Amino acid sequence: MTTELSQISPVELPSQPLIKSARLWMPKRVVFTADALNEPFGQAIYERISALNLPIEIAKNNRITGLRGADERETYRIAKNTLAVVNAPPGAFRLQPIPPSADWQMNLAEGCPAHCQYCYLAGSLSGPPVVRTYANLPKLLDHTKTYEGTYPPNRTWQKQADGSTGGLRPTTFEVSCYTDVLGIEHLTGSLAECIRHFGTRTTGQLRFVTKYDQVDSLLNLPHNGQTRARVSINADSIVRRLEGGTASLESRLQGIRKMALPKEMGGGGYPIGLVIAPIMAIPDWRDHYTALLDRIAEVLDFSQSAGTLDMNAEFISHRFTPGSRDVLLQWYPNTSLDMDETNRVEKRNKFGGTKYVYRPEEMKEMKAFFYAEWTKRFPNAPVLYWT
């Protein structure tokens, strides 16, 4: 049984914001498949990585080997220090619905350089958690045109900008399901490629989310309002304890401020989003999350002088599956994350899988708090969903 966050150390609110930019991830091993090098975008990635003087291997038979260690912990360490540049398989061109985050999931990579102790990729991706980025990304992007104007069956979760549900709206594509796109951008340039592509579209829009803060390379891209940049944030005490290898809360907020600022004020002029996740019922959670919401309001205080801020919010409560719990405890055996299933209730999905979520009364209380407190501070920034 794991131990609750509050039992490890005091839960006092941090007295000062921690300003810590994320350290750029520099893998110890970079492997290209031969097929990836045949792609022009693969060649561009090769040139970027060569300029960083990172060791590069060319895989034989298009297979990535040498990822297994003596145990799961060593396998994790090896994989987390490896970047594989490969071609997306044919199945990647069959986009899957991903509401409520977006209409369709379009992956530019799989695997993440961060070390979040609640990682949702644990148990979701097969094999060691190596980062695989796709050299045939331009072909994937061109293929998304065939999905524009199409929507998953349960598309009522996202209304028109005026609140109505009638008529067509741009089809949305999420690229952050299986990676942190900004965490690998300095190595791949893939996010910029996506932003430029959707900047030319009128019926398709890009959505990405990150826990990193290196946004300067994105500010002057021709996004034309067709990309919504989102940042994943949490109570400062959770960020400091459980989200290793990422930017501090304050640095993330300053990064999303840059993205939102109009170009004439030195920013990127992007529509933005705040993803508060995973929301945890830690002791004194109201105080911790009140402090978070207050700080968001302070950082984004430019909206009055810069015009209407195009922002929305997504609230995601913490959950885990039996499989992900087992993997996470192998990766992080000393974690302070509470994954005691006796504190939760079982919830089954349509495929028969089980996940553990907060009890109904806890969920109801937290949801009411977040909706009320968010609306009080940001009446013009809609909440897309609670889950």
Residue pairs with C-beta under 8 A, 6 or more apart in sequence:
1 340
2 329
2 335
2 336
2 337
2 338
2 339
2 340
3 336
3 338
4 282
4 283
4 336
4 338
5 11
5 237
5 238
5 241
5 280
5 282
5 283
5 336
5 337
5 338
6 282
6 283
7 336
8 241
8 336
11 237
11 282
11 283
11 284
11 288
13 236
13 237
13 287
13 288
13 291
14 236
14 237
14 240
17 236
17 248
17 249
17 250
17 295
18 236
18 240
18 248
18 249
18 250
19 248
19 250
19 251
19 254
20 247
20 248
20 250
20 251
21 213
21 214
21 247
21 248
21 251
22 183
22 211
22 212
22 213
22 214
22 245
22 246
22 247
22 251
23 245
24 186
24 214
25 113
25 183
25 184
25 186
25 187
25 245
26 52
26 54
27 54
27 81
27 82
27 83
27 113
27 131
27 187
28 55
28 81
28 82
29 55
29 57
29 81
29 82
29 83
30 49
30 54
30 55
30 56
30 57
30 82
30 83
30 84
30 85
31 56
31 57
31 58
31 59
31 64
31 82
31 83
31 84
31 85
32 42
32 46
32 56
32 57
32 58
32 59
32 84
32 85
32 135
33 58
33 59
33 62
33 63
33 64
33 84
33 85
33 86
33 87
34 58
34 59
34 62
35 62
35 86
35 87
35 135
36 42
36 45
36 85
36 86
36 87
36 135
36 136
37 43
37 46
37 58
37 135
39 87
39 135
39 136
39 138
40 138
41 135
41 136
41 137
41 138
41 193
42 85
42 87
42 135
42 136
44 189
45 85
45 133
45 135
45 187
45 188
45 189
46 56
46 85
48 186
48 187
48 188
48 189
49 56
49 83
49 187
50 56
52 187
59 65
59 84
62 86
64 82
64 84
64 86
64 130
64 132
66 78
67 75
67 78
67 79
67 82
67 127
67 128
67 130
68 75
68 78
68 128
69 75
69 76
69 77
69 78
72 327
72 330
72 331
73 330
73 331
73 333
75 128
76 128
76 129
76 330
76 331
78 128
79 111
79 128
79 129
79 130
80 113
80 115
80 129
80 130
82 130
82 131
83 130
83 131
83 133
83 184
83 187
84 130
84 131
84 132
84 133
85 132
85 133
85 135
86 132
86 133
86 134
86 135
87 134
87 135
87 136
88 107
88 134
88 136
88 137
88 140
92 107
92 134
92 140
93 140
93 143
95 104
95 105
95 106
95 144
95 147
95 173
96 104
96 105
97 103
97 104
97 105
97 152
97 153
97 154
98 104
98 105
98 152
98 174
98 177
99 152
99 154
99 155
99 157
99 158
100 157
100 158
100 314
100 384
100 385
100 387
101 174
101 177
101 207
101 314
102 172
102 173
102 174
102 207
103 147
103 150
103 151
103 152
103 155
103 158
103 171
103 172
103 173
104 144
104 147
104 150
104 152
104 171
104 172
104 173
104 174
105 173
105 174
105 177
106 140
106 141
106 144
106 173
106 174
106 175
107 134
107 175
107 177
107 178
107 179
108 133
108 134
108 137
108 140
108 175
108 179
108 181
108 188
108 190
108 191
108 193
108 194
109 131
109 132
109 133
109 134
109 178
109 179
109 181
109 184
109 188
109 190
110 125
110 131
110 132
110 178
110 179
111 121
111 125
111 129
111 130
111 131
111 132
111 178
111 179
112 119
112 121
112 129
112 131
112 178
112 179
112 180
112 183
113 131
113 180
113 183
113 184
113 245
114 180
114 183
114 211
114 243
114 244
114 245
114 246
115 243
115 244
115 245
116 211
116 242
116 243
116 244
116 246
117 241
117 242
117 243
117 244
117 328
117 331
117 332
117 335
117 336
117 337
118 242
118 278
118 318
118 320
118 328
118 337
119 324
119 328
119 331
120 324
121 129
121 178
122 129
122 323
122 324
122 327
122 328
122 331
123 321
123 323
123 324
123 326
123 327
124 178
124 324
125 178
131 179
131 184
133 179
133 184
133 187
133 188
133 190
134 140
134 190
137 190
137 193
137 194
138 193
138 197
141 193
141 194
141 197
144 173
144 204
145 201
145 204
147 171
147 173
147 204
148 170
148 171
148 201
148 203
148 204
149 168
149 171
149 203
150 171
151 171
156 165
157 384
157 385
158 169
158 172
158 384
159 165
160 166
160 167
160 169
161 169
168 203
170 201
170 202
170 203
170 204
170 205
170 226
171 203
171 204
171 205
172 204
172 205
172 206
172 207
173 198
173 204
173 205
173 206
173 207
174 207
174 208
175 181
175 191
175 194
175 206
175 207
175 208
176 207
176 208
176 209
176 210
176 230
180 210
180 211
180 212
180 246
181 190
181 191
181 194
181 208
181 210
182 191
182 208
182 210
182 212
182 214
182 215
183 210
183 211
183 212
183 246
184 190
185 191
185 192
185 214
185 217
185 218
186 214
186 217
191 208
191 218
192 217
192 218
192 221
194 206
194 208
194 227
195 206
195 218
195 221
195 223
195 227
196 221
196 222
196 223
197 206
198 204
198 205
198 206
198 223
198 226
198 227
199 221
199 222
199 223
199 224
199 226
199 227
200 224
201 226
202 226
204 226
205 226
205 227
205 228
206 226
206 227
206 228
207 227
207 228
207 230
207 273
208 227
208 228
208 229
208 230
209 230
209 231
209 232
209 273
209 275
210 229
210 230
210 231
210 232
210 252
211 231
211 232
211 243
211 246
211 247
211 252
212 246
212 247
212 252
212 255
213 247
213 251
213 252
213 254
213 255
214 255
215 229
215 255
215 256
215 258
215 259
215 268
216 258
218 229
218 259
218 268
218 270
219 258
219 259
219 263
219 266
219 267
219 268
220 263
220 268
221 268
223 268
223 269
223 270
225 269
225 270
225 271
225 310
227 270
227 271
228 270
228 271
228 272
228 273
228 312
229 256
229 259
229 260
229 268
229 270
229 271
229 272
229 273
230 256
230 272
230 273
230 274
230 275
230 314
231 252
231 253
231 255
231 256
231 272
231 273
231 274
231 275
232 252
232 275
232 277
233 239
233 249
233 252
233 253
233 274
233 275
233 276
233 292
233 296
234 243
234 249
234 276
234 277
234 278
234 279
234 280
234 292
235 280
235 282
235 285
235 288
235 289
235 291
235 292
236 249
236 288
236 291
236 292
237 282
237 288
238 280
238 282
238 288
239 246
239 248
239 249
240 248
241 336
242 335
242 336
242 337
246 252
247 255
249 292
249 295
250 295
253 295
253 296
253 299
253 300
254 299
256 272
256 274
257 267
257 299
257 300
257 302
258 266
258 267
258 268
259 267
259 268
259 270
259 272
260 267
260 268
260 269
260 270
260 272
260 300
260 302
260 309
260 310
260 311
261 267
261 268
261 269
261 302
261 306
262 269
262 306
262 307
263 269
265 302
265 306
271 310
271 311
272 309
272 310
272 311
273 311
273 312
273 313
273 314
273 384
274 296
274 311
274 312
274 313
274 314
275 313
275 314
275 316
276 289
276 292
276 313
276 314
276 315
276 316
276 370
277 314
277 315
277 316
277 317
278 316
278 317
278 318
278 319
279 289
279 315
279 316
279 317
279 318
279 366
279 370
280 317
280 318
280 338
281 358
281 362
281 366
282 288
285 366
286 369
289 369
289 370
289 373
290 373
293 373
293 374
293 377
294 377
296 377
297 377
297 378
300 309
300 311
303 309
308 380
309 380
309 381
311 378
311 381
312 381
312 382
312 383
312 384
313 374
313 378
313 381
313 382
313 383
313 384
314 383
314 384
314 385
315 367
315 370
315 383
315 385
315 386
315 387
316 386
316 387
317 357
317 358
317 363
317 366
317 386
317 387
318 358
319 344
319 347
319 355
319 356
319 357
319 358
320 328
320 339
320 355
320 356
321 353
321 354
321 355
321 356
322 341
322 354
322 356
325 339
325 341
328 335
328 337
328 339
329 335
329 339
339 356
341 356
344 356
344 357
344 358
344 359
345 356
345 357
345 358
345 359
345 360
346 354
346 355
346 356
347 354
347 355
347 356
347 357
348 354
348 355
349 355
357 363
358 366
367 386
370 383
370 386
371 383
371 386
374 381
374 383
375 383
